Amino acid sequence: MKRTAIRLADGRELIYFDERDDAVHAEVDRRQLPPPPPASELRYDPLTAEWVAIAAHRQTRTFLPPPDECPLCPSTPDRSTEVPAYDYDVVVFENRFPSLSDRFGPSAGPATPYTPVRPGEGRCEVVCFTSDHNASFASLPPTRVRTVLDALADRTAELSALPYVQQVFCFENRGVEIGVTLHHPHGQIYAYPFVTPRTRSMLAAARAHRGGNLFADVLAAERAAAVRVVAQNEHWTAYVPAAARWPFEVHLAPHRQVPDLPALDDAERAAFGPIYLDLLRRFDALFEGPMPYISAWHQAPVRDGRDLAYLHLQLFSIRRAPGKLKYLAGSESAMGVFINDIRPEEAARMLREAC
């Protein structure tokens, strides 16, 4: 894989990840762009001990443009996009409308004596999986999945080295039902200046567990029970968790405990693509159409709890039946108590039988 970094017209970084060592990207960004927006605010909620990002500048971000105005497609001689090259394999660049960044505006005082405010220091990046606007991740060949995985590992390692970053989160949103605003196949990377609430909760459970590593023990129990296992190979197992929150939710975990993507070895990276593509195709086959989903990599924080964390991918959909979505209503949104409409064992059976 060849890595080439350039700067866009407004100073943001863009990195090409090419599958050919002789790839050349001589094109420059021809646009006249305003400076990137200043960082958002982070406001601390004293009642939940959580940080909330206030990013008002994102109200003006691009929203569902027609295909011929897609900003993630390659540039052409007649139209410049976020990617100056006329073709590419995988590309990563700083989000033009970031929730977090290192470009600070004037600092604000506390909103209340109990609600400190600080700059939304961090980084948000966009990951384009292919130059083909009409593709999907499920349509990619395993070789491209490997390139994407290597690019995510590269970015995780580099962002983790920034002094203000505490956790790196790689994810893909797919489908307007999820809230996607650009149809081009892409994912995102958030580098947070704090450890996220979900990760803090999982690490607290891992610390309280008596025995070995909690996630490793859960994985072993699911593999032994087998009833919720959807697919597996030499290095990875995909299963529906026994207490799944979402109608269709799968955890895909390596058999070896590693903290993050950079720690995966060559064999584990090679084995990931085929099983993940199989899962995505099963999701699409469930109801004979594109399945809206979120694909989320759970990685260890940069500094804390790395011995307790266990890298895994969480793939889930809000679709519970043809034409029906799972909405997060009162119990889920207000109280955080999920009510699942489908038994996890039944969801696993449906996914195993989907083809």
C-alpha positions in Angstrom: 0.0 0.0 0.0 1.3 3.4 -1.0 0.5 6.4 1.2 0.5 10.0 -0.2 -0.4 13.0 1.8 -1.3 16.4 0.4 -3.1 19.6 1.5 -6.4 20.9 0.2 -7.0 24.5 -0.8 -8.1 25.4 2.8 -5.1 23.7 4.4 -6.9 20.5 5.5 -4.9 17.2 5.1 -5.8 14.5 2.6 -4.1 11.1 2.3 -4.3 8.7 -0.6 -4.0 5.0 0.2 -3.2 3.3 -3.1 -3.0 -0.4 -3.9 -0.3 0.1 -6.5 3.1 1.4 -5.6 3.4 3.3 -8.9 0.3 5.4 -8.3 0.9 9.1 -8.7 -1.4 12.0 -7.6 -0.2 15.2 -9.1 -3.5 16.9 -9.1 -4.0 20.0 -6.9 -7.1 21.4 -5.3 -8.3 24.2 -7.7 -11.1 25.5 -5.5 -11.3 28.8 -3.6 -12.3 27.8 -0.1 -12.9 29.8 3.1 -10.8 28.8 6.1 -12.1 25.8 8.0 -14.5 26.6 10.9 -13.2 27.0 14.4 -13.6 24.0 16.8 -16.9 23.3 18.4 -17.5 23.7 22.2 -17.5 20.9 24.6 -19.9 21.4 27.5 -19.8 19.1 30.6 -23.1 17.7 31.8 -22.6 17.4 35.6 -25.7 15.2 36.0 -24.3 12.4 33.8 -20.6 13.2 33.9 -20.5 13.3 30.1 -19.2 15.8 27.5 -21.6 17.2 24.8 -20.3 18.8 21.6 -22.0 22.0 20.5 -21.1 22.3 16.8 -23.5 24.9 15.3 -21.4 25.3 12.1 -22.5 21.8 11.0 -26.0 23.2 10.2 -24.6 24.3 6.9 -23.0 21.0 5.8 -23.8 19.4 2.5 -27.1 17.5 2.6 -28.1 14.7 0.1 -26.7 16.3 -3.1 -27.5 14.8 -6.5 -25.0 12.3 -7.8 -23.4 14.8 -10.2 -22.7 17.2 -7.3 -21.3 14.6 -4.9 -18.3 16.1 -3.0 -16.7 12.6 -2.4 -16.4 11.5 -6.1 -13.1 12.1 -7.9 -12.6 15.5 -9.5 -12.9 15.9 -13.2 -11.4 18.5 -15.5 -14.7 20.4 -15.3 -15.5 20.0 -11.6 -13.4 20.0 -8.4 -14.5 18.0 -5.4 -13.0 17.2 -2.0 -10.7 14.7 -3.8 -8.5 16.5 -6.3 -7.5 13.2 -8.1 -9.4 12.0 -11.1 -9.5 8.5 -9.6 -8.5 6.8 -6.3 -8.6 3.6 -4.3 -9.1 4.8 -0.7 -8.7 8.3 0.5 -8.9 9.9 4.0 -9.3 13.7 4.6 -10.2 16.1 7.4 -13.9 16.7 7.5 -14.9 20.1 6.1 -17.6 20.4 8.8 -16.0 18.7 11.8 -17.5 18.1 15.2 -14.0 18.2 16.7 -10.8 20.0 15.4 -7.6 21.7 16.5 -8.6 25.1 15.2 -9.7 27.1 18.2 -11.8 30.2 18.3 -12.2 32.5 21.3 -12.5 30.5 24.5 -15.7 30.7 26.5 -16.3 30.7 30.2 -18.4 28.1 32.0 -22.1 27.9 31.1 -22.9 27.5 34.8 -20.7 27.0 37.8 -21.3 23.3 37.3 -20.9 23.2 33.5 -17.4 23.9 32.4 -16.9 24.7 28.7 -13.7 23.8 26.7 -12.7 23.8 23.0 -13.8 20.8 21.0 -10.2 19.7 20.5 -9.9 16.6 18.4 -10.1 15.5 14.8 -12.8 14.3 12.4 -11.9 12.6 9.2 -13.8 11.2 6.2 -12.8 7.8 4.7 -13.9 7.2 1.1 -13.8 3.4 0.4 -13.9 3.7 -3.4 -14.2 6.2 -6.2 -17.4 4.4 -7.5 -20.3 6.5 -6.3 -22.8 3.6 -6.9 -20.9 1.0 -5.0 -21.4 -0.1 -1.4 -19.0 -1.6 1.1 -20.6 -5.0 0.6 -19.7 -4.8 -3.2 -16.0 -4.2 -2.5 -13.5 -7.1 -3.2 -11.6 -8.5 -0.2 -8.5 -6.7 -1.4 -10.1 -3.3 -1.1 -11.5 -4.2 2.4 -7.9 -4.9 3.4 -6.8 -1.5 2.1 -9.6 0.1 4.1 -8.6 -1.8 7.2 -4.9 -0.8 6.8 -5.9 2.8 6.3 -8.0 2.8 9.5 -5.1 1.2 11.4 -2.8 3.9 10.0 -5.1 6.7 11.0 -5.7 5.1 14.5 -2.0 5.0 15.1 -1.3 8.5 13.9 -4.3 10.1 15.7 -3.5 8.2 18.9 -0.1 9.9 18.9 -1.7 13.4 19.2 -1.3 14.6 22.9 -4.9 15.7 23.2 -6.6 12.5 21.8 -7.9 10.0 24.3 -9.9 7.6 22.0 -10.2 6.9 18.2 -13.5 5.8 16.8 -13.8 4.4 13.2 -17.3 3.9 11.9 -19.6 3.7 8.8 -23.2 5.0 8.7 -25.3 3.6 5.8 -28.7 4.6 4.7 -30.9 7.7 5.0 -32.8 5.9 7.8 -29.5 6.1 9.9 -29.1 9.8 9.0 -26.6 9.6 6.1 -26.3 12.9 4.2 -24.0 11.7 1.4 -24.7 8.5 -0.5 -21.1 7.9 -1.7 -19.6 4.9 0.1 -17.7 6.3 3.0 -17.0 6.1 6.7 -15.7 8.5 9.4 -13.1 8.6 12.1 -13.5 10.6 15.3 -10.5 11.3 17.5 -12.0 12.3 20.9 -10.3 14.3 23.7 -12.0 12.1 26.3 -13.0 8.4 26.7 -16.5 7.9 25.4 -19.4 6.9 27.7 -19.9 3.5 26.0 -16.2 2.7 26.4 -16.1 3.9 30.1 -19.1 1.6 30.8 -17.5 -1.4 29.2 -14.2 -0.8 31.0 -16.0 -0.5 34.3 -17.7 -3.9 33.7 -14.4 -5.4 32.7 -12.7 -4.2 35.9 -15.5 -5.7 38.0 -15.3 -9.1 36.3 -13.6 -11.8 38.3 -11.6 -14.2 36.2 -10.0 -13.6 32.8 -10.7 -10.8 30.4 -14.5 -10.2 30.4 -14.9 -9.8 26.6 -12.7 -12.9 25.9 -14.9 -14.9 28.4 -18.1 -13.7 26.7 -16.7 -14.6 23.3 -15.7 -18.0 24.5 -19.2 -18.6 25.9 -20.9 -17.5 22.7 -18.7 -19.8 20.6 -19.5 -22.7 23.0 -23.2 -22.0 23.0 -23.1 -21.7 19.1 -26.8 -20.8 18.9 -26.1 -17.1 18.3 -23.0 -17.6 16.1 -23.6 -16.3 12.6 -20.2 -17.0 10.9 -16.6 -17.8 11.9 -13.2 -18.5 10.4 -9.8 -19.3 11.8 -9.3 -15.8 13.2 -12.8 -14.2 13.7 -16.2 -15.0 15.1 -19.4 -13.2 14.3 -22.3 -13.6 16.8 -25.5 -11.9 17.9 -24.9 -11.0 21.6 -27.3 -12.7 24.0 -28.5 -9.3 25.3 -28.6 -7.6 21.9 -30.2 -4.1 22.0 -30.9 -3.8 18.3 -33.2 -5.9 16.1 -30.2 -7.2 14.1 -26.9 -6.7 15.9 -23.7 -8.7 15.3 -20.4 -8.5 17.1 -17.4 -9.5 15.0 -14.3 -10.2 17.2 -10.8 -11.6 16.6 -10.0 -14.7 18.6 -6.9 -13.0 20.0 -7.3 -10.2 22.5 -5.9 -7.0 20.9 -6.6 -3.4 22.0 -7.0 -1.7 18.6 -6.7 -2.0 14.8 -2.9 -1.4 14.6 -2.4 -4.5 16.8 -4.0 -6.9 14.3 -1.4 -9.1 12.6 -1.3 -9.8 8.9 -3.3 -13.1 9.1 -6.0 -11.4 11.1 -6.3 -8.5 8.7 -6.4 -10.9 5.7 -9.2 -13.0 7.3 -11.3 -10.0 8.2 -12.5 -9.1 4.7 -14.2 -12.3 3.7 -16.2 -12.7 6.9 -17.2 -9.1 7.1 -18.4 -9.0 3.5 -20.3 -12.2 4.2 -22.1 -10.4 7.1 -23.0 -7.3 5.1 -24.4 -9.5 2.3 -26.5 -11.4 4.8 -27.8 -8.1 6.2 -28.9 -7.0 2.7 -30.4 -10.4 2.0 -32.7 -10.4 5.1 -35.3 -8.2 3.5 -34.2 -8.3 -0.1 -32.8 -4.8 -0.2 -30.1 -2.5 1.1 -30.1 -2.7 4.9 -29.5 0.6 6.8 -26.7 0.0 9.4 -24.1 1.4 11.6 -20.7 -0.4 11.6 -18.7 0.7 14.7 -15.1 -0.3 15.7 -14.7 -0.5 19.5 -11.1 0.3 20.3 -9.2 0.7 23.5 -8.6 4.2 24.8 -5.2 5.6 23.9 -3.9 5.5 27.5 -6.3 4.0 30.0 -7.7 0.4 30.2 -5.8 -1.0 27.3 -5.2 -4.3 29.2 -9.0 -4.6 29.7 -10.3 -3.6 26.3 -10.9 -6.0 23.4 -11.1 -4.8 19.9 -14.4 -5.7 18.1 -16.7 -4.5 15.5 -20.4 -3.8 16.3 -22.7 -4.1 13.2 -26.3 -3.3 13.8 -29.5 -2.1 12.0 -32.6 -0.3 13.1 -34.7 -2.2 10.6 -36.8 -4.8 12.4 -39.0 -6.0 9.4 -39.7 -4.9 5.8 -40.9 -1.3 6.0 -40.5 -1.1 9.7 -37.8 0.6 11.8 -36.9 0.4 15.4 -37.4 3.9 16.8 -35.6 5.0 20.0 -38.6 6.2 21.9 -39.2 7.0 25.6 -37.5 4.0 27.3 -34.5 4.0 25.1 -34.0 7.7 24.5 -34.9 9.0 28.0 -33.9 6.1 30.3 -31.3 4.2 28.2 -33.3 1.0 28.6 -33.5 -0.9 25.3 -36.5 -3.0 24.4 -35.7 -5.4 21.5 -38.5 -6.7 19.3 -36.6 -9.7 18.1 -35.1 -12.5 20.1 -31.3 -12.6 19.6 -31.5 -16.4 18.8 -34.1 -15.7 16.1 -32.0 -12.9 14.6 -29.0 -15.2 14.5 -31.0 -17.9 12.8 -32.4 -15.4 10.2 -28.9 -14.2 9.4 -27.5 -17.7 9.1 -30.2 -18.6 6.6 -29.9 -15.4 4.6 -28.0 -15.7 1.4 
